[in-house]
């Protein structure tokens, strides 16, 4: 399943900060996703533009990252799977297919 490069960056950050993993360990843990370019969903200028064009309407704050991830998924027509109710709502508003796993 494809994954947004933003999600990989956030995961790398959490592995380093929250779980005190070395950069080498975090890189190795993410290697199955980063090694295959076909699995990576890049962030485009159009996804960024779409996100910021609706930032006020969607009342984005810290959730701007979630909105950008959703916009990337919408652009690539890849379903977003999330545990975050707000991200799910934002994704639907941005036209992404989204599945909220805690519903």
Biopython code that builds the backbone (N, CA, C, O; Angstrom):
import numpy as np
from Bio.PDB.StructureBuilder import StructureBuilder

atoms = [
    (1, "UNK", "N", (0.840, -1.176, 0.000)),
    (1, "UNK", "CA", (0.000, 0.000, 0.000)),
    (1, "UNK", "C", (0.891, 1.248, 0.000)),
    (1, "UNK", "O", (1.849, 1.310, 0.771)),
    (2, "UNK", "N", (0.603, 2.227, -0.832)),
    (2, "UNK", "CA", (1.383, 3.469, -0.874)),
    (2, "UNK", "C", (1.244, 4.262, 0.427)),
    (2, "UNK", "O", (0.239, 4.167, 1.131)),
    (3, "UNK", "N", (2.272, 5.038, 0.720)),
    (3, "UNK", "CA", (2.279, 5.856, 1.924)),
    (3, "UNK", "C", (2.855, 7.232, 1.613)),
    (3, "UNK", "O", (3.810, 7.362, 0.846)),
    (4, "UNK", "N", (2.269, 8.243, 2.210)),
    (4, "UNK", "CA", (2.726, 9.615, 2.017)),
    (4, "UNK", "C", (4.120, 9.803, 2.617)),
    (4, "UNK", "O", (4.411, 9.301, 3.703)),
    (5, "UNK", "N", (4.968, 10.523, 1.907)),
    (5, "UNK", "CA", (6.304, 10.795, 2.439)),
    (5, "UNK", "C", (6.221, 11.620, 3.721)),
    (5, "UNK", "O", (7.122, 11.552, 4.557)),
    (6, "UNK", "N", (5.162, 12.391, 3.884)),
    (6, "UNK", "CA", (4.979, 13.156, 5.121)),
    (6, "UNK", "C", (4.781, 12.200, 6.295)),
    (6, "UNK", "O", (5.330, 12.425, 7.374)),
    (7, "UNK", "N", (4.015, 11.153, 6.098)),
    (7, "UNK", "CA", (3.790, 10.158, 7.157)),
    (7, "UNK", "C", (5.114, 9.482, 7.509)),
    (7, "UNK", "O", (5.393, 9.249, 8.685)),
    (8, "UNK", "N", (5.916, 9.170, 6.521)),
    (8, "UNK", "CA", (7.219, 8.565, 6.796)),
    (8, "UNK", "C", (8.105, 9.512, 7.600)),
    (8, "UNK", "O", (8.796, 9.087, 8.525)),
    (9, "UNK", "N", (8.084, 10.791, 7.246)),
    (9, "UNK", "CA", (8.887, 11.770, 7.985)),
    (9, "UNK", "C", (8.403, 11.894, 9.426)),
    (9, "UNK", "O", (9.214, 11.956, 10.350)),
    (10, "UNK", "N", (7.084, 11.932, 9.625)),
    (10, "UNK", "CA", (6.539, 12.003, 10.982)),
    (10, "UNK", "C", (6.883, 10.739, 11.774)),
    (10, "UNK", "O", (7.202, 10.816, 12.960)),
    (11, "UNK", "N", (6.820, 9.589, 11.125)),
    (11, "UNK", "CA", (7.152, 8.329, 11.790)),
    (11, "UNK", "C", (8.628, 8.305, 12.184)),
    (11, "UNK", "O", (8.972, 7.896, 13.293)),
    (12, "UNK", "N", (9.486, 8.738, 11.284)),
    (12, "UNK", "CA", (10.921, 8.824, 11.577)),
    (12, "UNK", "C", (11.151, 9.710, 12.802)),
    (12, "UNK", "O", (11.907, 9.358, 13.708)),
    (13, "UNK", "N", (10.494, 10.852, 12.811)),
    (13, "UNK", "CA", (10.627, 11.784, 13.932)),
    (13, "UNK", "C", (10.180, 11.160, 15.252)),
    (13, "UNK", "O", (10.852, 11.309, 16.273)),
    (14, "UNK", "N", (9.047, 10.463, 15.228)),
    (14, "UNK", "CA", (8.553, 9.815, 16.445)),
    (14, "UNK", "C", (9.473, 8.686, 16.902)),
    (14, "UNK", "O", (9.696, 8.517, 18.101)),
    (15, "UNK", "N", (9.997, 7.928, 15.977)),
    (15, "UNK", "CA", (10.934, 6.870, 16.347)),
    (15, "UNK", "C", (12.151, 7.458, 17.063)),
    (15, "UNK", "O", (12.656, 6.887, 18.029)),
    (16, "UNK", "N", (12.607, 8.604, 16.573)),
    (16, "UNK", "CA", (13.778, 9.254, 17.182)),
    (16, "UNK", "C", (13.438, 9.886, 18.526)),
    (16, "UNK", "O", (14.131, 9.639, 19.513)),
    (17, "UNK", "N", (12.383, 10.697, 18.582)),
    (17, "UNK", "CA", (12.070, 11.457, 19.794)),
    (17, "UNK", "C", (11.384, 10.624, 20.861)),
    (17, "UNK", "O", (11.846, 10.557, 22.000)),
    (18, "UNK", "N", (10.288, 9.995, 20.493)),
    (18, "UNK", "CA", (9.456, 9.297, 21.472)),
    (18, "UNK", "C", (10.049, 7.959, 21.890)),
    (18, "UNK", "O", (9.977, 7.580, 23.060)),
    (19, "UNK", "N", (10.635, 7.244, 20.937)),
    (19, "UNK", "CA", (11.135, 5.905, 21.229)),
    (19, "UNK", "C", (12.658, 5.841, 21.317)),
    (19, "UNK", "O", (13.231, 4.759, 21.447)),
    (20, "UNK", "N", (13.312, 7.000, 21.246)),
    (20, "UNK", "CA", (14.767, 7.121, 21.417)),
    (20, "UNK", "C", (15.567, 6.176, 20.513)),
    (20, "UNK", "O", (16.604, 5.649, 20.915)),
    (21, "UNK", "N", (15.080, 5.972, 19.306)),
    (21, "UNK", "CA", (15.800, 5.138, 18.346)),
    (21, "UNK", "C", (16.900, 5.970, 17.675)),
    (21, "UNK", "O", (16.741, 7.172, 17.462)),
    (22, "UNK", "N", (17.985, 5.330, 17.357)),
    (22, "UNK", "CA", (19.041, 6.022, 16.617)),
    (22, "UNK", "C", (18.558, 6.310, 15.201)),
    (22, "UNK", "O", (17.594, 5.707, 14.730)),
    (23, "UNK", "N", (19.227, 7.227, 14.535)),
    (23, "UNK", "CA", (18.873, 7.520, 13.143)),
    (23, "UNK", "C", (19.039, 6.270, 12.286)),
    (23, "UNK", "O", (18.242, 6.015, 11.384)),
    (24, "UNK", "N", (20.083, 5.493, 12.577)),
    (24, "UNK", "CA", (20.312, 4.253, 11.834)),
    (24, "UNK", "C", (19.153, 3.275, 12.033)),
    (24, "UNK", "O", (18.672, 2.678, 11.071)),
    (25, "UNK", "N", (18.707, 3.113, 13.273)),
    (25, "UNK", "CA", (17.601, 2.185, 13.564)),
    (25, "UNK", "C", (16.307, 2.660, 12.922)),
    (25, "UNK", "O", (15.576, 1.863, 12.336)),
    (26, "UNK", "N", (16.020, 3.947, 13.027)),
    (26, "UNK", "CA", (14.791, 4.489, 12.436)),
    (26, "UNK", "C", (14.796, 4.312, 10.922)),
    (26, "UNK", "O", (13.779, 3.958, 10.325)),
    (27, "UNK", "N", (15.945, 4.561, 10.312)),
    (27, "UNK", "CA", (16.073, 4.379, 8.863)),
    (27, "UNK", "C", (15.860, 2.919, 8.482)),
    (27, "UNK", "O", (15.175, 2.622, 7.504)),
    (28, "UNK", "N", (16.440, 2.023, 9.245)),
    (28, "UNK", "CA", (16.290, 0.588, 8.963)),
    (28, "UNK", "C", (14.843, 0.141, 9.124)),
    (28, "UNK", "O", (14.350, -0.668, 8.339)),
    (29, "UNK", "N", (14.166, 0.662, 10.136)),
    (29, "UNK", "CA", (12.761, 0.287, 10.361)),
    (29, "UNK", "C", (11.860, 0.741, 9.214)),
    (29, "UNK", "O", (10.881, 0.070, 8.886)),
    (30, "UNK", "N", (12.188, 1.864, 8.614)),
    (30, "UNK", "CA", (11.357, 2.412, 7.532)),
    (30, "UNK", "C", (11.803, 1.943, 6.141)),
    (30, "UNK", "O", (11.146, 2.236, 5.142)),
    (31, "UNK", "N", (12.900, 1.228, 6.087)),
    (31, "UNK", "CA", (13.463, 0.798, 4.795)),
    (31, "UNK", "C", (12.482, 0.056, 3.899)),
    (31, "UNK", "O", (12.511, 0.276, 2.688)),
    (32, "UNK", "N", (11.612, -0.812, 4.421)),
    (32, "UNK", "CA", (10.682, -1.494, 3.512)),
    (32, "UNK", "C", (9.789, -0.530, 2.721)),
    (32, "UNK", "O", (9.354, -0.852, 1.615)),
    (33, "UNK", "N", (9.521, 0.633, 3.279)),
    (33, "UNK", "CA", (8.685, 1.614, 2.568)),
    (33, "UNK", "C", (9.531, 2.540, 1.713)),
    (33, "UNK", "O", (9.154, 2.862, 0.587)),
    (34, "UNK", "N", (10.672, 2.971, 2.237)),
    (34, "UNK", "CA", (11.466, 3.953, 1.501)),
    (34, "UNK", "C", (12.250, 3.355, 0.350)),
    (34, "UNK", "O", (12.641, 4.076, -0.567)),
    (35, "UNK", "N", (12.488, 2.052, 0.377)),
    (35, "UNK", "CA", (13.275, 1.408, -0.678)),
    (35, "UNK", "C", (12.516, 1.282, -1.995)),
    (35, "UNK", "O", (13.127, 1.166, -3.058)),
    (36, "UNK", "N", (11.210, 1.303, -1.928)),
    (36, "UNK", "CA", (10.384, 1.111, -3.127)),
    (36, "UNK", "C", (9.687, 2.420, -3.486)),
    (36, "UNK", "O", (8.683, 2.781, -2.873)),
    (37, "UNK", "N", (10.214, 3.122, -4.468)),
    (37, "UNK", "CA", (9.668, 4.427, -4.847)),
    (37, "UNK", "C", (8.199, 4.370, -5.280)),
    (37, "UNK", "O", (7.478, 5.363, -5.180)),
    (38, "UNK", "N", (7.767, 3.215, -5.757)),
    (38, "UNK", "CA", (6.376, 3.051, -6.188)),
    (38, "UNK", "C", (5.410, 3.146, -5.004)),
    (38, "UNK", "O", (4.228, 3.437, -5.187)),
    (39, "UNK", "N", (5.907, 2.903, -3.808)),
    (39, "UNK", "CA", (5.067, 2.942, -2.615)),
    (39, "UNK", "C", (4.986, 4.334, -1.999)),
    (39, "UNK", "O", (4.200, 4.550, -1.076)),
    (40, "UNK", "N", (5.778, 5.275, -2.488)),
    (40, "UNK", "CA", (5.841, 6.610, -1.899)),
    (40, "UNK", "C", (4.911, 7.579, -2.609)),
    (40, "UNK", "O", (4.921, 7.684, -3.836)),
    (41, "UNK", "N", (4.111, 8.283, -1.826)),
    (41, "UNK", "CA", (3.235, 9.325, -2.378)),
    (41, "UNK", "C", (3.901, 10.670, -2.130)),
    (41, "UNK", "O", (3.960, 11.129, -0.989)),
    (42, "UNK", "N", (4.402, 11.304, -3.180)),
    (42, "UNK", "CA", (5.078, 12.585, -3.003)),
    (42, "UNK", "C", (4.088, 13.716, -2.727)),
    (42, "UNK", "O", (2.919, 13.657, -3.110)),
    (43, "UNK", "N", (4.584, 14.725, -2.066)),
    (43, "UNK", "CA", (3.786, 15.926, -1.832)),
    (43, "UNK", "C", (4.010, 16.865, -3.008)),
    (43, "UNK", "O", (5.148, 17.225, -3.309)),
    (44, "UNK", "N", (2.947, 17.257, -3.663)),
    (44, "UNK", "CA", (3.063, 18.128, -4.829)),
    (44, "UNK", "C", (2.685, 19.559, -4.471)),
    (44, "UNK", "O", (2.087, 19.828, -3.428)),
    (45, "UNK", "N", (3.046, 20.449, -5.351)),
    (45, "UNK", "CA", (2.667, 21.848, -5.173)),
    (45, "UNK", "C", (1.151, 22.006, -5.206)),
    (45, "UNK", "O", (0.596, 22.837, -4.487)),
    (46, "UNK", "N", (0.484, 21.215, -6.033)),
    (46, "UNK", "CA", (-0.976, 21.338, -6.111)),
    (46, "UNK", "C", (-1.652, 20.860, -4.826)),
    (46, "UNK", "O", (-2.660, 21.432, -4.411)),
    (47, "UNK", "N", (-1.107, 19.813, -4.193)),
    (47, "UNK", "CA", (-1.670, 19.358, -2.906)),
    (47, "UNK", "C", (-1.462, 20.416, -1.837)),
    (47, "UNK", "O", (-2.359, 20.681, -1.037)),
    (48, "UNK", "N", (-0.286, 21.018, -1.822)),
    (48, "UNK", "CA", (-0.011, 22.083, -0.853)),
    (48, "UNK", "C", (-0.929, 23.274, -1.105)),
    (48, "UNK", "O", (-1.483, 23.840, -0.162)),
    (49, "UNK", "N", (-1.092, 23.651, -2.352)),
    (49, "UNK", "CA", (-1.962, 24.775, -2.702)),
    (49, "UNK", "C", (-3.407, 24.508, -2.289)),
    (49, "UNK", "O", (-4.068, 25.383, -1.731)),
    (50, "UNK", "N", (-3.894, 23.305, -2.563)),
    (50, "UNK", "CA", (-5.270, 22.942, -2.202)),
    (50, "UNK", "C", (-5.470, 22.992, -0.693)),
    (50, "UNK", "O", (-6.518, 23.419, -0.210)),
    (51, "UNK", "N", (-4.459, 22.553, 0.044)),
    (51, "UNK", "CA", (-4.547, 22.560, 1.507)),
    (51, "UNK", "C", (-4.617, 23.978, 2.042)),
    (51, "UNK", "O", (-5.501, 24.301, 2.836)),
    (52, "UNK", "N", (-3.694, 24.824, 1.616)),
    (52, "UNK", "CA", (-3.659, 26.190, 2.148)),
    (52, "UNK", "C", (-4.809, 27.051, 1.639)),
    (52, "UNK", "O", (-5.193, 28.018, 2.296)),
    (53, "UNK", "N", (-5.358, 26.714, 0.489)),
    (53, "UNK", "CA", (-6.517, 27.443, -0.019)),
    (53, "UNK", "C", (-7.737, 27.242, 0.873)),
    (53, "UNK", "O", (-8.629, 28.089, 0.914)),
    (54, "UNK", "N", (-7.771, 26.114, 1.588)),
    (54, "UNK", "CA", (-8.935, 25.812, 2.433)),
    (54, "UNK", "C", (-8.607, 25.847, 3.927)),
    (54, "UNK", "O", (-9.428, 25.455, 4.755)),
    (55, "UNK", "N", (-7.410, 26.317, 4.265)),
    (55, "UNK", "CA", (-6.962, 26.303, 5.658)),
    (55, "UNK", "C", (-7.901, 27.071, 6.596)),
    (55, "UNK", "O", (-8.217, 26.584, 7.681)),
    (56, "UNK", "N", (-8.341, 28.249, 6.195)),
    (56, "UNK", "CA", (-9.235, 29.036, 7.056)),
    (56, "UNK", "C", (-10.602, 28.372, 7.168)),
    (56, "UNK", "O", (-11.166, 28.271, 8.257)),
    (57, "UNK", "N", (-11.123, 27.926, 6.042)),
    (57, "UNK", "CA", (-12.433, 27.260, 6.033)),
    (57, "UNK", "C", (-12.451, 26.029, 6.938)),
    (57, "UNK", "O", (-13.430, 25.784, 7.643)),
    (58, "UNK", "N", (-11.364, 25.260, 6.913)),
    (58, "UNK", "CA", (-11.288, 24.027, 7.701)),
    (58, "UNK", "C", (-10.748, 24.270, 9.114)),
    (58, "UNK", "O", (-10.631, 23.339, 9.911)),
    (59, "UNK", "N", (-10.418, 25.545, 9.417)),
    (59, "UNK", "CA", (-9.911, 25.933, 10.738)),
    (59, "UNK", "C", (-8.671, 25.116, 11.111)),
    (59, "UNK", "O", (-8.571, 24.572, 12.211)),
    (60, "UNK", "N", (-7.733, 25.045, 10.165)),
    (60, "UNK", "CA", (-6.524, 24.251, 10.394)),
    (60, "UNK", "C", (-5.581, 24.970, 11.348)),
    (60, "UNK", "O", (-5.467, 26.196, 11.332)),
    (61, "UNK", "N", (-4.926, 24.197, 12.158)),
    (61, "UNK", "CA", (-3.866, 24.688, 13.046)),
    (61, "UNK", "C", (-2.780, 23.614, 13.004)),
    (61, "UNK", "O", (-2.116, 23.440, 11.982)),
    (62, "UNK", "N", (-2.598, 22.894, 14.115)),
    (62, "UNK", "CA", (-1.643, 21.791, 14.114)),
    (62, "UNK", "C", (-2.046, 20.685, 13.159)),
    (62, "UNK", "O", (-1.226, 19.853, 12.772)),
    (63, "UNK", "N", (-3.312, 20.682, 12.783)),
    (63, "UNK", "CA", (-3.831, 19.659, 11.865)),
    (63, "UNK", "C", (-3.479, 19.944, 10.404)),
    (63, "UNK", "O", (-3.910, 19.211, 9.514)),
    (64, "UNK", "N", (-2.709, 20.990, 10.151)),
    (64, "UNK", "CA", (-2.337, 21.301, 8.772)),
    (64, "UNK", "C", (-1.549, 20.143, 8.153)),
    (64, "UNK", "O", (-1.672, 19.883, 6.956)),
    (65, "UNK", "N", (-0.745, 19.449, 8.957)),
    (65, "UNK", "CA", (-0.008, 18.286, 8.440)),
    (65, "UNK", "C", (-0.980, 17.187, 8.019)),
    (65, "UNK", "O", (-0.810, 16.559, 6.974)),
    (66, "UNK", "N", (-2.000, 16.965, 8.845)),
    (66, "UNK", "CA", (-3.007, 15.945, 8.520)),
    (66, "UNK", "C", (-3.754, 16.316, 7.242)),
    (66, "UNK", "O", (-4.065, 15.452, 6.422)),
    (67, "UNK", "N", (-4.038, 17.601, 7.081)),
    (67, "UNK", "CA", (-4.738, 18.055, 5.879)),
    (67, "UNK", "C", (-3.862, 17.862, 4.641)),
    (67, "UNK", "O", (-4.349, 17.455, 3.586)),
    (68, "UNK", "N", (-2.586, 18.152, 4.775)),
    (68, "UNK", "CA", (-1.677, 17.975, 3.638)),
    (68, "UNK", "C", (-1.562, 16.500, 3.267)),
    (68, "UNK", "O", (-1.526, 16.157, 2.086)),
    (69, "UNK", "N", (-1.504, 15.639, 4.258)),
    (69, "UNK", "CA", (-1.489, 14.194, 3.997)),
    (69, "UNK", "C", (-2.766, 13.792, 3.260)),
    (69, "UNK", "O", (-2.714, 13.038, 2.288)),
    (70, "UNK", "N", (-3.904, 14.293, 3.720)),
    (70, "UNK", "CA", (-5.187, 13.977, 3.079)),
    (70, "UNK", "C", (-5.217, 14.479, 1.639)),
    (70, "UNK", "O", (-5.702, 13.781, 0.749)),
    (71, "UNK", "N", (-4.703, 15.678, 1.407)),
    (71, "UNK", "CA", (-4.682, 16.234, 0.047)),
    (71, "UNK", "C", (-3.811, 15.381, -0.878)),
    (71, "UNK", "O", (-4.149, 15.181, -2.044)),
    (72, "UNK", "N", (-2.698, 14.885, -0.356)),
    (72, "UNK", "CA", (-1.827, 14.003, -1.140)),
    (72, "UNK", "C", (-2.569, 12.716, -1.498)),
    (72, "UNK", "O", (-2.505, 12.249, -2.635)),
    (73, "UNK", "N", (-3.267, 12.153, -0.525)),
    (73, "UNK", "CA", (-4.027, 10.927, -0.791)),
    (73, "UNK", "C", (-5.138, 11.184, -1.808)),
    (73, "UNK", "O", (-5.382, 10.354, -2.684)),
    (74, "UNK", "N", (-5.807, 12.322, -1.696)),
    (74, "UNK", "CA", (-6.866, 12.659, -2.656)),
    (74, "UNK", "C", (-6.281, 12.785, -4.063)),
    (74, "UNK", "O", (-6.840, 12.261, -5.027)),
    (75, "UNK", "N", (-5.164, 13.479, -4.167)),
    (75, "UNK", "CA", (-4.529, 13.695, -5.466)),
    (75, "UNK", "C", (-4.122, 12.376, -6.134)),
    (75, "UNK", "O", (-4.237, 12.230, -7.351)),
    (76, "UNK", "N", (-3.652, 11.433, -5.340)),
    (76, "UNK", "CA", (-3.194, 10.157, -5.880)),
    (76, "UNK", "C", (-4.282, 9.084, -5.893)),
    (76, "UNK", "O", (-4.047, 7.943, -6.290)),
    (77, "UNK", "N", (-5.475, 9.475, -5.451)),
    (77, "UNK", "CA", (-6.629, 8.566, -5.399)),
    (77, "UNK", "C", (-6.317, 7.293, -4.605)),
    (77, "UNK", "O", (-6.649, 6.181, -5.015)),
    (78, "UNK", "N", (-5.669, 7.498, -3.456)),
    (78, "UNK", "CA", (-5.326, 6.410, -2.544)),
    (78, "UNK", "C", (-6.096, 6.638, -1.252)),
    (78, "UNK", "O", (-6.073, 7.733, -0.690)),
    (79, "UNK", "N", (-6.777, 5.601, -0.787)),
    (79, "UNK", "CA", (-7.557, 5.725, 0.436)),
    (79, "UNK", "C", (-6.650, 6.033, 1.625)),
    (79, "UNK", "O", (-5.583, 5.439, 1.780)),
    (80, "UNK", "N", (-7.089, 6.964, 2.452)),
    (80, "UNK", "CA", (-6.399, 7.298, 3.692)),
    (80, "UNK", "C", (-7.007, 6.452, 4.805)),
    (80, "UNK", "O", (-8.228, 6.410, 4.959)),
    (81, "UNK", "N", (-6.182, 5.794, 5.562)),
    (81, "UNK", "CA", (-6.643, 4.997, 6.692)),
    (81, "UNK", "C", (-6.085, 5.657, 7.946)),
    (81, "UNK", "O", (-4.874, 5.844, 8.066)),
    (82, "UNK", "N", (-6.966, 6.010, 8.878)),
    (82, "UNK", "CA", (-6.529, 6.782, 10.032)),
    (82, "UNK", "C", (-7.240, 6.371, 11.321)),
    (82, "UNK", "O", (-8.341, 5.822, 11.300)),
    (83, "UNK", "N", (-6.587, 6.650, 12.423)),
    (83, "UNK", "CA", (-7.168, 6.486, 13.755)),
    (83, "UNK", "C", (-7.613, 7.830, 14.316)),
    (83, "UNK", "O", (-8.138, 7.899, 15.427)),
    (84, "UNK", "N", (-7.407, 8.890, 13.556)),
    (84, "UNK", "CA", (-7.667, 10.264, 13.995)),
    (84, "UNK", "C", (-8.984, 10.771, 13.398)),
    (84, "UNK", "O", (-9.099, 10.950, 12.185)),
    (85, "UNK", "N", (-9.973, 10.999, 14.267)),
    (85, "UNK", "CA", (-11.297, 11.431, 13.801)),
    (85, "UNK", "C", (-11.228, 12.774, 13.062)),
    (85, "UNK", "O", (-11.902, 12.955, 12.048)),
    (86, "UNK", "N", (-10.422, 13.709, 13.560)),
    (86, "UNK", "CA", (-10.322, 15.011, 12.887)),
    (86, "UNK", "C", (-9.681, 14.862, 11.512)),
    (86, "UNK", "O", (-10.131, 15.482, 10.548)),
    (87, "UNK", "N", (-8.642, 14.051, 11.415)),
    (87, "UNK", "CA", (-8.019, 13.842, 10.109)),
    (87, "UNK", "C", (-9.014, 13.218, 9.133)),
    (87, "UNK", "O", (-9.045, 13.581, 7.957)),
    (88, "UNK", "N", (-9.809, 12.302, 9.610)),
    (88, "UNK", "CA", (-10.821, 11.664, 8.771)),
    (88, "UNK", "C", (-11.806, 12.714, 8.238)),
    (88, "UNK", "O", (-12.127, 12.727, 7.050)),
    (89, "UNK", "N", (-12.271, 13.578, 9.116)),
    (89, "UNK", "CA", (-13.217, 14.633, 8.715)),
    (89, "UNK", "C", (-12.580, 15.581, 7.701)),
    (89, "UNK", "O", (-13.205, 15.949, 6.706)),
    (90, "UNK", "N", (-11.345, 15.969, 7.958)),
    (90, "UNK", "CA", (-10.627, 16.860, 7.037)),
    (90, "UNK", "C", (-10.423, 16.173, 5.689)),
    (90, "UNK", "O", (-10.602, 16.790, 4.638)),
    (91, "UNK", "N", (-10.049, 14.902, 5.723)),
    (91, "UNK", "CA", (-9.824, 14.157, 4.478)),
    (91, "UNK", "C", (-11.078, 14.132, 3.616)),
    (91, "UNK", "O", (-11.018, 14.359, 2.407)),
    (92, "UNK", "N", (-12.200, 13.857, 4.241)),
    (92, "UNK", "CA", (-13.462, 13.838, 3.490)),
    (92, "UNK", "C", (-13.761, 15.215, 2.907)),
    (92, "UNK", "O", (-14.222, 15.325, 1.771)),
    (93, "UNK", "N", (-13.500, 16.264, 3.682)),
    (93, "UNK", "CA", (-13.743, 17.635, 3.196)),
    (93, "UNK", "C", (-12.847, 17.974, 2.009)),
    (93, "UNK", "O", (-13.226, 18.764, 1.144)),
    (94, "UNK", "N", (-11.663, 17.375, 1.969)),
    (94, "UNK", "CA", (-10.730, 17.629, 0.863)),
    (94, "UNK", "C", (-10.919, 16.673, -0.309)),
    (94, "UNK", "O", (-10.165, 16.710, -1.281)),
    (95, "UNK", "N", (-11.934, 15.817, -0.207)),
    (95, "UNK", "CA", (-12.260, 14.928, -1.319)),
    (95, "UNK", "C", (-11.496, 13.622, -1.345)),
    (95, "UNK", "O", (-11.500, 12.917, -2.354)),
    (96, "UNK", "N", (-10.838, 13.290, -0.239)),
    (96, "UNK", "CA", (-10.114, 12.018, -0.185)),
    (96, "UNK", "C", (-11.043, 10.909, 0.285)),
    (96, "UNK", "O", (-11.966, 11.138, 1.066)),
    (97, "UNK", "N", (-10.784, 9.715, -0.201)),
    (97, "UNK", "CA", (-11.453, 8.549, 0.393)),
    (97, "UNK", "C", (-10.733, 8.289, 1.705)),
    (97, "UNK", "O", (-9.504, 8.233, 1.751)),
    (98, "UNK", "N", (-11.508, 8.131, 2.772)),
    (98, "UNK", "CA", (-10.903, 7.959, 4.083)),
    (98, "UNK", "C", (-11.643, 6.907, 4.876)),
    (98, "UNK", "O", (-12.870, 6.823, 4.837)),
    (99, "UNK", "N", (-10.877, 6.100, 5.598)),
    (99, "UNK", "CA", (-11.473, 5.102, 6.475)),
    (99, "UNK", "C", (-10.994, 5.381, 7.894)),
    (99, "UNK", "O", (-9.794, 5.381, 8.170)),
    (100, "UNK", "N", (-11.949, 5.619, 8.788)),
    (100, "UNK", "CA", (-11.662, 5.867, 10.198)),
    (100, "UNK", "C", (-11.791, 4.546, 10.932)),
    (100, "UNK", "O", (-12.881, 3.979, 11.014)),
    (101, "UNK", "N", (-10.691, 4.058, 11.462)),
    (101, "UNK", "CA", (-10.657, 2.716, 12.029)),
    (101, "UNK", "C", (-11.336, 2.597, 13.392)),
    (101, "UNK", "O", (-11.599, 1.483, 13.845)),
    (102, "UNK", "N", (-11.623, 3.699, 14.046)),
    (102, "UNK", "CA", (-12.232, 3.633, 15.368)),
    (102, "UNK", "C", (-13.726, 3.913, 15.357)),
    (102, "UNK", "O", (-14.317, 4.157, 16.409)),
    (103, "UNK", "N", (-14.340, 3.883, 14.187)),
    (103, "UNK", "CA", (-15.772, 4.163, 14.139)),
    (103, "UNK", "C", (-16.591, 2.919, 14.374)),
    (103, "UNK", "O", (-17.820, 2.978, 14.367)),
]
sb = StructureBuilder()
sb.init_structure("model")
sb.init_model(0)
sb.init_chain("A")
sb.init_seg("    ")
for serial, (resi, resn, name, xyz) in enumerate(atoms, 1):
    if name == "N":
        sb.init_residue(resn, " ", resi, " ")
    sb.init_atom(name, np.array(xyz, "f"), 0.0, 1.0, " ", f" {name:<3s}", serial, name[0])
structure = sb.get_structure()
